[in-house]
């Protein structure tokens, strides 16, 4: 199994969850500014042109972060990375995955888009970054309220939505959003950052590209 990723992109979430799951996998780094990877044009792998993409051992390809996270969790049911199928807890976990995908992830993506090639599609202008902060801050405040009294999104155990939310919070930090305004969210971020799977993923990926030129 191969995960196609870019440093700091949304692919960081399945990278983290693969390590939490203990599944064997390989990594292929993608340059989102050129759509290239080690063996050629990434758009020949994933016509959407963005990450993540997960090439399964049988040759099937999965795309879209929320779906890949769900697939990973279902491979190791004993790890409880998603609640058991058919339970209300399962549907609430999927509710979180879809909220993060549609209300957080997509609101981080700048309308500027930089010609459609900027890695992560995070804004590279001060004006664009301010607009993003306006869009995502109320949604982060809502998540903060839901996390009150919880260690993680589903309670005391890490699940797939936690990996996705953590990645979105790294985007918030890159845009200068101060998480300390939301104590539950800040505490969640600190706990996740201490997990070995998270530390390993961040170390292997390395720092993402700079968003603004140094002044």
Residue frames as a rotation matrix with the C-alpha (Angstrom) as fourth column:
UNK 1
0.581 0.814 0.000 0.00
0.814 -0.581 0.000 0.00
0.000 0.000 -1.000 0.00
UNK 2
-0.572 -0.786 0.234 1.31
0.803 -0.595 -0.035 3.43
0.167 0.168 0.972 -0.96
UNK 3
0.493 0.650 -0.578 0.24
0.720 -0.678 -0.150 6.80
-0.489 -0.342 -0.802 0.42
UNK 4
-0.196 -0.459 0.866 0.85
0.803 -0.583 -0.127 9.74
0.563 0.671 0.483 -1.89
UNK 5
0.545 0.307 -0.780 1.45
0.795 -0.485 0.365 12.81
-0.266 -0.819 -0.508 0.27
UNK 6
0.106 -0.576 0.810 2.83
0.322 -0.751 -0.576 16.33
0.941 0.322 0.106 0.43
UNK 7
-0.663 -0.456 -0.593 4.43
0.681 -0.038 -0.732 17.72
0.311 -0.889 0.336 3.57
UNK 8
-0.899 0.275 -0.341 1.85
0.062 -0.691 -0.721 19.39
-0.434 -0.669 0.604 5.77
UNK 9
-0.661 0.702 -0.265 -1.04
-0.561 -0.228 0.796 18.77
0.498 0.675 0.545 3.36
UNK 10
0.253 0.849 0.465 -4.29
-0.967 0.206 0.150 17.03
0.031 -0.487 0.873 4.30
UNK 11
0.458 -0.178 -0.871 -2.50
-0.225 0.925 -0.307 13.76
0.860 0.337 0.384 3.50
UNK 12
-0.618 -0.681 0.392 -0.85
-0.520 -0.020 -0.854 14.18
0.590 -0.732 -0.342 6.89
UNK 13
0.025 0.724 0.689 -4.09
-0.989 0.120 -0.091 12.88
-0.149 -0.679 0.719 8.48
UNK 14
0.918 0.291 -0.268 -4.03
-0.338 0.930 -0.145 9.42
0.207 0.224 0.952 6.83
UNK 15
0.020 -0.971 -0.239 -0.26
-0.194 0.231 -0.954 9.32
0.981 0.065 -0.184 7.35
UNK 16
-0.531 -0.155 0.833 -0.87
-0.820 -0.155 -0.551 9.70
0.214 -0.976 -0.045 11.08
UNK 17
0.387 0.802 0.456 -3.71
-0.880 0.468 -0.077 7.19
-0.275 -0.371 0.887 11.12
UNK 18
0.643 -0.251 -0.724 -1.72
-0.287 0.798 -0.531 4.57
0.710 0.549 0.441 9.21
UNK 19
-0.488 -0.873 0.008 0.86
-0.266 0.140 -0.954 4.77
0.831 -0.468 -0.301 11.98
UNK 20
-0.349 0.468 0.812 -1.81
-0.927 -0.044 -0.374 4.61
-0.139 -0.883 0.449 14.68
UNK 21
0.690 0.706 -0.161 -3.22
-0.724 0.670 -0.164 1.54
-0.008 0.229 0.973 12.92
UNK 22
0.013 -0.781 0.624 0.15
-0.500 0.535 0.681 -0.20
-0.866 -0.321 -0.384 12.68
UNK 23
0.849 0.353 0.393 -0.42
0.159 0.540 -0.827 -1.03
-0.504 0.764 0.402 9.00
UNK 24
-0.232 -0.948 0.217 2.51
0.566 0.050 0.823 -1.55
-0.791 0.314 0.525 6.61
UNK 25
0.853 0.489 0.182 2.75
0.435 -0.474 -0.766 1.14
-0.288 0.732 -0.617 3.95
UNK 26
-0.337 -0.910 0.240 5.14
0.921 -0.266 0.284 3.07
-0.194 0.317 0.928 1.75
UNK 27
0.372 0.390 -0.842 5.22
0.285 -0.911 -0.297 6.80
-0.884 -0.130 -0.450 1.06
UNK 28
-0.179 -0.393 0.902 5.47
0.978 -0.168 0.121 8.69
0.104 0.904 0.414 -2.24
UNK 29
-0.238 0.012 -0.971 6.12
0.438 -0.891 -0.118 12.41
-0.867 -0.453 0.207 -1.88
UNK 30
0.218 0.421 0.881 4.31
0.972 -0.174 -0.157 14.69
0.087 0.890 -0.447 -4.34
UNK 31
-0.828 -0.394 -0.398 5.36
0.391 -0.916 0.095 18.20
-0.401 -0.077 0.913 -5.34
UNK 32
0.092 0.994 0.058 1.99
0.797 -0.039 -0.603 19.93
-0.597 0.102 -0.796 -5.61
UNK 33
0.195 -0.058 -0.979 3.46
-0.265 -0.964 0.005 22.97
-0.944 0.258 -0.204 -7.35
UNK 34
-0.518 -0.462 -0.720 4.60
-0.817 0.018 0.576 20.86
-0.253 0.886 -0.387 -10.32
UNK 35
0.614 0.784 0.095 2.34
-0.755 0.618 -0.219 17.80
-0.231 0.063 0.971 -9.96
UNK 36
0.162 -0.644 -0.748 5.44
-0.547 0.572 -0.611 15.61
0.821 0.509 -0.260 -10.03
UNK 37
0.755 -0.131 0.642 6.50
-0.530 0.454 0.716 12.64
-0.386 -0.881 0.273 -7.93
UNK 38
-0.056 -0.956 0.288 9.45
-0.455 0.281 0.845 10.28
-0.889 -0.084 -0.450 -8.17
UNK 39
-0.503 -0.126 0.855 8.05
0.467 0.792 0.392 8.36
-0.727 0.597 -0.339 -11.14
UNK 40
-0.721 0.148 0.677 6.47
0.637 -0.241 0.732 11.10
0.272 0.959 0.079 -13.21
UNK 41
-0.669 0.567 0.482 3.28
-0.391 -0.819 0.420 13.11
0.632 0.092 0.769 -13.48
UNK 42
-0.940 0.308 0.150 1.15
-0.028 0.365 -0.930 12.66
-0.341 -0.879 -0.334 -10.37
UNK 43
-0.220 0.916 -0.334 -1.98
-0.837 -0.354 -0.418 13.47
-0.502 0.187 0.845 -12.38
UNK 44
-0.248 0.079 -0.965 -1.53
-0.659 0.717 0.228 10.10
0.710 0.693 -0.126 -14.06
UNK 45
-0.904 -0.063 -0.422 -1.94
0.259 0.704 -0.661 8.58
0.339 -0.707 -0.621 -10.59
UNK 46
-0.233 0.830 -0.506 -4.75
0.791 -0.141 -0.596 10.82
-0.566 -0.539 -0.624 -9.36
UNK 47
-0.304 0.144 0.942 -6.48
0.845 -0.416 0.336 12.90
0.440 0.898 0.005 -12.00
UNK 48
0.786 0.594 -0.171 -7.69
0.596 -0.655 0.466 15.33
0.165 -0.468 -0.868 -9.33
UNK 49
0.250 -0.802 0.542 -4.08
0.245 -0.489 -0.837 16.44
0.937 0.342 0.074 -8.92
UNK 50
0.090 -0.218 0.972 -4.15
-0.828 -0.558 -0.049 16.76
0.553 -0.800 -0.231 -5.15
UNK 51
-0.693 -0.353 -0.628 -3.33
0.082 0.827 -0.556 14.56
0.716 -0.438 -0.544 -2.17
UNK 52
-0.389 -0.651 0.652 -4.00
-0.591 0.719 0.365 12.25
-0.707 -0.244 -0.664 -0.45
UNK 53
0.423 0.468 -0.776 -4.30
-0.806 0.586 -0.086 9.21
0.414 0.662 0.625 -2.63
UNK 54
-0.092 -0.394 0.915 -3.91
-0.749 0.633 0.197 5.68
-0.656 -0.667 -0.353 -1.29
UNK 55
-0.008 -0.021 -1.000 -2.89
-0.843 0.538 -0.005 2.88
0.538 0.843 -0.022 -3.66
UNK 56
0.514 0.312 0.799 -4.12
-0.752 0.612 0.245 -0.40
-0.413 -0.727 0.549 -2.21
UNK 57
-0.403 -0.767 0.500 -2.32
-0.459 0.642 0.614 -3.72
-0.791 0.018 -0.611 -2.54
UNK 58
-0.026 0.467 0.884 -4.91
0.586 0.724 -0.365 -4.96
-0.810 0.509 -0.292 -5.05
UNK 59
-0.724 -0.375 0.579 -4.25
0.690 -0.376 0.619 -1.98
-0.014 0.847 0.531 -7.32
UNK 60
0.371 0.897 0.242 -7.38
0.839 -0.435 0.326 -0.05
0.398 0.082 -0.914 -6.38
UNK 61
-0.745 -0.600 0.292 -6.94
0.458 -0.778 -0.430 3.66
0.485 -0.187 0.854 -5.64
UNK 62
0.324 0.806 -0.496 -8.75
0.945 -0.253 0.206 5.63
0.040 -0.536 -0.843 -2.96
UNK 63
-0.675 -0.444 0.589 -8.89
0.384 -0.894 -0.233 9.43
0.630 0.069 0.774 -2.84
UNK 64
0.229 0.673 0.704 -10.52
-0.274 -0.649 0.710 12.01
0.934 -0.355 0.036 -0.53
UNK 65
-0.629 -0.683 0.372 -9.16
-0.489 -0.025 -0.872 12.32
0.604 -0.730 -0.318 2.97
UNK 66
-0.161 0.632 0.758 -12.33
-0.963 0.066 -0.260 11.41
-0.215 -0.772 0.598 4.91
UNK 67
0.802 0.476 -0.361 -12.84
-0.566 0.799 -0.203 8.22
0.192 0.367 0.910 2.90
UNK 68
0.081 -0.864 -0.498 -9.22
-0.179 0.479 -0.859 7.12
0.980 0.159 -0.116 3.20
UNK 69
-0.632 -0.284 0.721 -9.35
-0.720 -0.131 -0.682 7.65
0.288 -0.950 -0.121 6.97
UNK 70
0.328 0.838 0.436 -12.48
-0.906 0.410 -0.106 5.52
-0.267 -0.360 0.894 7.21
UNK 71
0.723 -0.103 -0.683 -10.89
-0.336 0.812 -0.477 2.75
0.604 0.574 0.553 5.13
UNK 72
-0.361 -0.932 -0.034 -7.76
-0.351 0.170 -0.921 2.70
0.864 -0.321 -0.388 7.30
UNK 73
-0.447 0.233 0.864 -9.78
-0.892 -0.045 -0.449 2.49
-0.066 -0.971 0.228 10.51
UNK 74
0.595 0.802 0.044 -11.87
-0.791 0.595 -0.142 -0.38
-0.140 0.050 0.989 9.16
UNK 75
0.289 -0.567 -0.771 -8.76
-0.390 0.666 -0.636 -2.48
0.874 0.485 -0.029 8.45
UNK 76
-0.706 -0.590 -0.391 -7.97
0.179 0.385 -0.905 -2.74
0.685 -0.709 -0.167 12.16
UNK 77
0.250 0.931 0.266 -11.28
-0.079 -0.255 0.964 -2.87
0.965 -0.262 0.010 14.06
UNK 78
0.439 -0.125 -0.890 -9.48
0.822 0.457 0.341 -3.98
0.364 -0.881 0.303 17.23
UNK 79
-0.668 -0.743 -0.029 -7.72
0.706 -0.621 -0.340 -0.58
0.235 -0.248 0.940 17.37
UNK 80
0.172 0.865 -0.472 -11.09
0.917 -0.315 -0.244 1.23
-0.360 -0.391 -0.847 17.71
UNK 81
-0.838 -0.515 -0.179 -10.07
0.390 -0.796 0.463 3.97
-0.381 0.318 0.868 15.30
UNK 82
-0.581 0.811 0.071 -13.77
-0.613 -0.493 0.617 4.19
0.535 0.315 0.784 14.42
UNK 83
-0.375 0.523 0.765 -16.66
-0.707 0.372 -0.601 2.87
-0.599 -0.767 0.230 16.51
UNK 84
-0.742 0.099 0.663 -18.32
0.267 0.951 0.156 -0.38
-0.615 0.293 -0.732 15.48
UNK 85
-0.913 0.408 -0.030 -20.53
-0.154 -0.275 0.949 -0.34
0.379 0.871 0.314 12.38
UNK 86
-0.221 0.946 -0.235 -24.22
0.447 0.313 0.838 0.16
0.867 0.080 -0.493 13.01
UNK 87
-0.120 0.130 -0.984 -23.78
0.982 -0.130 -0.137 2.02
-0.146 -0.983 -0.112 16.29
UNK 88
0.883 0.455 0.115 -24.82
0.463 -0.884 -0.061 5.60
0.074 0.107 -0.991 16.89
UNK 89
0.468 -0.795 -0.385 -21.22
0.019 -0.427 0.904 6.32
-0.883 -0.431 -0.185 17.94
UNK 90
-0.322 -0.566 0.759 -20.12
0.763 0.319 0.562 5.26
-0.560 0.760 0.329 14.45
UNK 91
0.287 0.522 0.803 -22.46
0.903 -0.426 -0.046 7.71
0.318 0.739 -0.594 12.78
UNK 92
0.954 0.003 -0.300 -21.35
0.146 -0.879 0.454 10.51
-0.263 -0.477 -0.839 15.08
UNK 93
0.034 -0.999 -0.009 -17.71
0.250 0.000 0.968 9.79
-0.968 -0.036 0.250 14.20
UNK 94
-0.327 -0.085 0.941 -18.58
0.938 0.096 0.334 9.92
-0.119 0.992 0.048 10.50
UNK 95
0.767 0.630 0.122 -20.46
0.630 -0.775 0.040 13.14
0.120 0.046 -0.992 11.21
UNK 96
0.576 -0.651 -0.493 -17.19
0.024 -0.590 0.807 14.59
-0.817 -0.477 -0.324 12.54
UNK 97
-0.358 -0.759 0.545 -15.25
0.601 0.259 0.756 13.42
-0.714 0.598 0.364 9.48
UNK 98
-0.011 0.431 0.902 -17.69
0.968 -0.221 0.118 15.12
0.250 0.875 -0.415 7.15
UNK 99
0.914 0.289 -0.285 -17.82
0.371 -0.880 0.296 18.29
-0.166 -0.376 -0.912 9.23
UNK 100
0.186 -0.928 -0.323 -14.04
0.123 -0.304 0.945 18.59
-0.975 -0.216 0.058 9.16
UNK 101
-0.452 -0.379 0.807 -13.95
0.785 0.261 0.562 17.91
-0.424 0.888 0.180 5.41
UNK 102
0.031 0.597 0.802 -16.66
0.900 -0.365 0.236 20.39
0.434 0.714 -0.549 4.46
UNK 103
0.894 0.444 0.063 -16.60
0.361 -0.796 0.487 23.08
0.266 -0.412 -0.871 7.15
UNK 104
0.600 -0.757 -0.259 -12.92
-0.049 -0.357 0.933 23.23
-0.799 -0.546 -0.251 8.10
UNK 105
-0.182 -0.766 0.617 -10.84
0.626 0.394 0.673 21.75
-0.759 0.508 0.407 5.29
UNK 106
0.015 0.229 0.973 -12.64
0.982 -0.185 0.029 23.52
0.187 0.956 -0.228 2.45
UNK 107
0.937 0.342 0.067 -12.79
0.322 -0.923 0.213 26.84
0.135 -0.178 -0.975 4.28
UNK 108
0.349 -0.898 -0.269 -9.02
0.177 -0.219 0.960 26.81
-0.920 -0.382 0.082 4.66
UNK 109
-0.242 -0.443 0.863 -8.64
0.906 0.215 0.365 26.66
-0.347 0.870 0.349 0.89
UNK 110
-0.436 -0.025 -0.899 -8.21
0.066 -0.998 -0.005 30.17
-0.897 -0.062 0.437 -0.45
UNK 111
0.697 0.703 0.144 -10.34
0.263 -0.064 -0.963 31.49
-0.667 0.708 -0.230 -3.34
UNK 112
0.344 -0.641 -0.687 -7.08
-0.772 -0.609 0.182 32.85
-0.535 0.467 -0.704 -4.79
UNK 113
0.863 0.072 0.500 -5.86
0.045 0.975 -0.219 29.31
-0.503 0.212 0.838 -5.54
UNK 114
0.088 -0.948 -0.305 -2.66
-0.513 -0.306 0.802 30.70
-0.854 0.086 -0.514 -7.11
UNK 115
-0.154 -0.114 -0.982 -3.47
-0.984 0.110 0.141 29.29
0.092 0.987 -0.129 -10.53
UNK 116
0.784 0.611 -0.114 -4.47
-0.592 0.790 0.161 25.97
0.189 -0.059 0.980 -9.03
UNK 117
0.442 -0.682 -0.583 -0.97
0.119 0.689 -0.715 24.81
0.889 0.246 0.386 -8.23
UNK 118
-0.135 -0.545 0.828 -0.10
-0.768 -0.470 -0.435 26.14
0.626 -0.695 -0.355 -4.77
UNK 119
-0.624 -0.169 -0.763 0.69
0.220 0.899 -0.379 23.37
0.750 -0.405 -0.523 -2.30
UNK 120
-0.706 0.444 -0.551 -2.17
0.677 0.197 -0.709 22.92
-0.206 -0.874 -0.440 0.18
UNK 121
-0.170 0.630 0.758 -3.96
0.640 -0.514 0.571 25.86
0.750 0.582 -0.315 -1.49
UNK 122
0.301 0.185 -0.936 -3.42
0.873 -0.448 0.193 27.94
-0.384 -0.875 -0.296 1.64
UNK 123
0.946 0.161 0.281 -3.30
0.276 -0.855 -0.440 31.65
0.169 0.493 -0.853 0.92
UNK 124
0.003 -0.999 -0.052 0.08
0.994 0.009 -0.106 33.23
0.106 -0.052 0.993 0.30
UNK 125
-0.377 -0.090 0.922 -1.15
0.214 -0.977 -0.008 36.81
0.901 0.194 0.387 0.74
UNK 126
-0.990 -0.010 -0.141 -1.83
0.139 -0.231 -0.963 38.67
-0.023 -0.973 0.231 3.97
UNK 127
-0.483 0.873 -0.072 -5.28
-0.875 -0.483 0.008 39.66
-0.027 0.067 0.997 2.75
UNK 128
0.020 0.478 -0.878 -6.15
-0.505 0.763 0.404 36.11
0.863 0.435 0.257 1.78
UNK 129
-0.641 -0.327 -0.694 -4.91
0.379 0.652 -0.657 34.75
0.667 -0.684 -0.294 5.09
UNK 130
-0.927 0.361 0.102 -7.04
-0.304 -0.563 -0.769 37.25
-0.220 -0.744 0.631 6.99
UNK 131
-0.140 0.912 -0.387 -10.09
-0.944 -0.006 0.329 36.19
0.298 0.411 0.862 4.98
UNK 132
-0.163 0.008 -0.987 -9.34
-0.026 1.000 0.012 32.56
0.986 0.028 -0.163 5.82
UNK 133
-0.946 -0.210 -0.247 -9.10
0.239 0.065 -0.969 33.39
0.219 -0.976 -0.012 9.53
UNK 134
-0.609 0.789 0.080 -12.51
-0.775 -0.570 -0.271 35.07
-0.168 -0.227 0.959 9.33
UNK 135
0.049 0.650 -0.758 -13.97
-0.742 0.532 0.408 31.97
0.668 0.543 0.509 7.69
UNK 136
-0.086 -0.158 -0.984 -12.53
0.144 0.975 -0.169 29.28
0.986 -0.156 -0.061 9.93
UNK 137
-0.867 -0.380 0.321 -12.42
-0.232 -0.262 -0.937 30.92
0.440 -0.887 0.139 13.37
UNK 138
-0.117 0.877 0.467 -16.17
-0.993 -0.111 -0.040 30.55
0.017 -0.468 0.883 14.15
UNK 139
0.614 0.320 -0.722 -15.98
-0.432 0.901 0.032 26.91
0.661 0.292 0.691 13.12
UNK 140
-0.371 -0.806 -0.462 -12.94
0.165 0.433 -0.886 26.29
0.914 -0.405 -0.028 15.32
UNK 141
-0.721 0.181 0.669 -14.76
-0.662 -0.463 -0.589 27.98
0.203 -0.868 0.454 18.20
UNK 142
0.391 0.918 -0.063 -17.67
-0.883 0.393 0.257 25.57
0.261 -0.045 0.964 17.70
UNK 143
0.349 -0.353 -0.868 -15.34
0.039 0.931 -0.363 22.54
0.936 0.093 0.339 17.75
UNK 144
-0.714 -0.649 0.262 -13.73
-0.180 -0.192 -0.965 23.91
0.676 -0.736 0.021 20.91
UNK 145
-0.253 0.709 0.658 -17.12
-0.966 -0.218 -0.136 23.91
0.047 -0.671 0.740 22.66
UNK 146
0.688 0.536 -0.489 -17.79
-0.557 0.822 0.118 20.33
0.466 0.192 0.864 21.59
UNK 147
0.049 -0.787 -0.615 -14.43
0.121 0.616 -0.778 19.21
0.991 -0.037 0.125 22.98
UNK 148
-0.182 -0.104 0.978 -15.10
-0.847 -0.488 -0.209 20.52
0.499 -0.867 0.001 26.49
UNK 149
0.280 0.247 0.928 -14.62
-0.845 0.522 0.117 17.69
-0.455 -0.817 0.355 28.97
UNK 150
0.987 0.044 0.154 -13.25
0.036 0.877 -0.480 15.31
-0.156 0.479 0.864 26.33
UNK 151
0.095 -0.994 0.061 -9.72
0.051 0.066 0.997 14.14
-0.994 -0.091 0.057 25.73
UNK 152
-0.935 -0.334 0.117 -10.43
0.100 0.066 0.993 13.44
-0.339 0.940 -0.028 22.06
UNK 153
-0.714 0.663 -0.225 -13.32
-0.659 -0.528 0.536 13.90
0.237 0.531 0.814 19.66
UNK 154
0.033 0.740 -0.672 -15.01
-0.252 0.657 0.711 10.60
0.967 0.146 0.208 20.52
UNK 155
0.948 0.313 0.063 -14.08
-0.126 0.185 0.975 10.63
0.293 -0.932 0.214 24.21
UNK 156
0.638 -0.709 0.302 -11.02
-0.438 -0.011 0.899 9.02
-0.634 -0.706 -0.317 25.74
UNK 157
0.101 -0.587 0.803 -9.67
0.514 0.722 0.463 7.19
-0.852 0.365 0.375 22.66
UNK 158
-0.501 -0.361 -0.787 -8.09
-0.492 -0.629 0.602 8.50
-0.712 0.688 0.138 19.47
UNK 159
0.256 0.586 0.769 -10.21
0.505 0.597 -0.623 7.92
-0.824 0.548 -0.143 16.38
UNK 160
-0.143 -0.335 0.931 -9.95
0.989 -0.019 0.146 8.84
-0.031 0.942 0.334 12.70
UNK 161
0.708 0.450 0.544 -11.48
0.522 -0.853 0.025 12.34
0.475 0.266 -0.839 13.08
UNK 162
0.792 -0.454 -0.409 -8.74
0.190 -0.453 0.871 13.26
-0.580 -0.767 -0.273 15.56
UNK 163
-0.198 -0.904 0.378 -6.03
0.731 0.121 0.672 12.80
-0.653 0.409 0.637 12.94
UNK 164
-0.024 0.292 0.956 -7.98
0.904 -0.403 0.146 14.97
0.428 0.867 -0.254 10.51
UNK 165
0.917 0.397 0.036 -8.67
0.334 -0.815 0.474 17.73
0.217 -0.423 -0.880 13.05
UNK 166
0.436 -0.830 -0.349 -5.03
0.418 -0.156 0.895 17.79
-0.797 -0.536 0.279 14.17
UNK 167
-0.365 -0.589 0.721 -3.91
0.906 -0.045 0.421 18.34
-0.216 0.807 0.550 10.59
UNK 168
0.347 0.572 0.743 -6.37
0.684 -0.697 0.217 21.20
0.642 0.433 -0.633 10.18
UNK 169
0.940 -0.020 -0.340 -5.02
0.264 -0.589 0.764 22.77
-0.216 -0.808 -0.548 13.36
UNK 170
-0.092 -0.996 0.019 -1.50
0.697 -0.051 0.715 22.71
-0.711 0.079 0.699 11.93
UNK 171
-0.224 0.101 0.969 -2.94
0.861 -0.446 0.246 24.73
0.457 0.889 0.013 9.05
UNK 172
0.824 0.564 0.046 -4.45
0.454 -0.708 0.541 27.16
0.338 -0.425 -0.840 11.56
UNK 173
0.536 -0.701 -0.470 -1.04
0.424 -0.258 0.868 27.65
-0.730 -0.665 0.159 13.14
UNK 174
-0.380 -0.699 0.605 0.57
0.883 -0.080 0.462 28.26
-0.274 0.710 0.648 9.75
UNK 175
-0.022 0.470 0.882 -1.94
0.646 -0.667 0.371 31.05
0.763 0.578 -0.289 9.19
UNK 176
-0.807 -0.441 0.392 -1.16
0.024 -0.688 -0.725 32.66
0.590 -0.576 0.566 12.55
UNK 177
0.300 0.939 0.166 -4.36
-0.335 -0.059 0.940 31.58
0.893 -0.338 0.297 14.31
UNK 178
-0.657 -0.550 0.516 -3.73
-0.627 0.017 -0.779 31.51
0.420 -0.835 -0.356 18.06
UNK 179
-0.194 0.596 -0.779 -5.26
0.137 0.803 0.580 28.30
0.971 0.006 -0.238 19.41
UNK 180
-0.855 -0.171 -0.490 -4.97
0.488 0.056 -0.871 29.49
0.177 -0.984 0.036 23.01
UNK 181
-0.704 0.690 0.170 -8.17
-0.684 -0.723 0.098 31.44
0.190 -0.047 0.981 22.41
UNK 182
0.456 0.829 -0.322 -9.89
-0.713 0.558 0.426 28.04
0.533 0.036 0.845 22.59
UNK 183
-0.110 -0.628 0.770 -8.57
-0.974 0.224 0.044 26.07
-0.200 -0.745 -0.636 25.61
UNK 184
0.465 0.326 0.823 -10.16
-0.270 0.938 -0.219 22.72
-0.843 -0.120 0.524 24.74
UNK 185
0.995 -0.102 -0.019 -8.86
0.003 0.203 -0.979 22.89
0.104 0.974 0.202 21.19
UNK 186
0.319 -0.933 0.165 -5.39
-0.807 -0.358 -0.470 23.92
0.498 0.017 -0.867 22.34
UNK 187
-0.008 -0.276 0.961 -5.30
-0.820 0.552 0.152 21.07
-0.573 -0.787 -0.230 24.85
UNK 188
0.807 0.356 0.472 -6.39
-0.017 0.812 -0.583 18.61
-0.591 0.463 0.661 22.18
UNK 189
0.834 -0.525 -0.172 -3.63
-0.302 -0.172 -0.938 19.81
0.462 0.834 -0.302 19.86
UNK 190
0.019 -0.867 0.497 -0.99
-0.987 -0.096 -0.130 19.38
0.161 -0.488 -0.858 22.57
UNK 191
0.204 0.108 0.973 -2.15
-0.507 0.862 0.011 15.84
-0.837 -0.496 0.230 23.41
UNK 192
0.963 0.185 0.198 -2.15
0.070 0.536 -0.841 14.82
-0.262 0.823 0.503 19.78
UNK 193
0.623 -0.777 -0.096 1.31
-0.597 -0.392 -0.700 16.30
0.506 0.493 -0.708 19.17
UNK 194
-0.058 -0.649 0.759 2.69
-0.966 0.229 0.122 14.10
-0.253 -0.726 -0.640 21.95
UNK 195
0.741 0.386 0.549 1.49
-0.282 0.921 -0.267 10.85
-0.609 0.043 0.792 20.36
UNK 196
-0.216 -0.921 0.324 4.30
-0.010 0.334 0.942 8.77
-0.976 0.201 -0.082 18.81
UNK 197
0.017 0.276 0.961 2.38
0.910 0.394 -0.130 8.27
-0.414 0.877 -0.245 15.55
UNK 198
0.935 0.352 0.035 1.97
0.342 -0.874 -0.345 12.02
-0.091 0.335 -0.938 15.15
UNK 199
0.502 -0.821 -0.271 5.58
-0.419 -0.505 0.754 12.81
-0.756 -0.265 -0.598 16.02
UNK 200
-0.268 -0.606 0.749 6.81
0.376 0.651 0.660 10.19
-0.887 0.458 0.053 13.55
UNK 201
0.376 0.493 0.785 4.63
0.910 -0.038 -0.412 11.50
-0.173 0.869 -0.463 10.72
UNK 202
0.981 0.010 -0.196 5.71
-0.001 -0.999 -0.053 15.10
-0.196 0.052 -0.979 11.30
UNK 203
0.209 -0.978 -0.003 9.39
-0.311 -0.070 0.948 14.16
-0.927 -0.197 -0.319 11.46
UNK 204
-0.251 -0.291 0.923 9.27
0.648 0.659 0.383 12.10
-0.720 0.694 0.023 8.28
UNK 205
0.572 0.556 0.603 7.32
0.819 -0.358 -0.448 14.70
-0.033 0.750 -0.660 6.29
UNK 206
-0.587 -0.805 -0.081 9.43
0.807 -0.591 0.025 17.62
-0.068 -0.051 0.996 7.42
UNK 207
-0.435 0.418 -0.797 8.32
0.151 -0.839 -0.522 21.26
-0.887 -0.348 0.302 7.34
UNK 208
0.405 0.624 0.668 5.81
0.837 0.040 -0.545 22.41
-0.367 0.781 -0.506 4.73
UNK 209
-0.291 -0.501 0.815 6.57
0.821 -0.568 -0.056 25.23
0.491 0.653 0.577 2.32
UNK 210
-0.750 -0.015 -0.661 6.58
0.423 -0.780 -0.462 28.82
-0.508 -0.626 0.592 3.58
UNK 211
0.188 0.924 0.334 3.41
0.944 -0.076 -0.321 30.78
-0.272 0.376 -0.886 2.86
UNK 212
0.993 0.101 -0.053 4.87
0.088 -0.974 -0.209 34.29
-0.073 0.203 -0.976 2.88
UNK 213
0.304 -0.929 0.209 8.24
0.472 -0.044 -0.881 35.57
0.828 0.366 0.425 1.78
UNK 214
0.102 -0.361 -0.927 10.44
0.977 -0.138 0.161 36.63
-0.186 -0.922 0.339 4.70
UNK 215
0.900 0.267 0.344 10.30
0.330 -0.934 -0.139 40.39
0.284 0.239 -0.929 5.20
